[in-house]
Amino acid sequence: MFHKVGWLVLYSLAVLLLSCLFLLKKEAQ
């Protein structure tokens, strides 16, 4: 059970990081 929650947190963090990078890249242009 804990592993599933851990993976979910890691996955959401990765998505958040990617979206932040995408927004920064978009604004840089």
C-alpha positions in Angstrom: 0.0 0.0 0.0 2.7 2.5 1.0 4.6 1.8 -2.3 1.5 2.7 -4.3 1.1 6.0 -2.4 4.9 6.7 -2.8 4.8 6.1 -6.5 1.7 8.3 -6.8 3.5 11.2 -4.9 6.6 10.8 -7.0 4.5 10.7 -10.2 2.6 13.9 -9.3 5.8 15.6 -8.3 7.4 14.7 -11.6 4.3 16.0 -13.5 4.3 19.2 -11.5 8.0 19.8 -12.2 7.5 19.1 -16.0 4.6 21.5 -16.2 6.6 24.2 -14.4 9.5 23.7 -16.8 7.1 23.8 -19.7 5.6 27.1 -18.5 9.0 28.6 -17.9 10.1 27.6 -21.4 6.9 29.1 -22.9 7.4 32.4 -21.1 11.1 32.6 -22.1 10.2 32.7 -25.8 
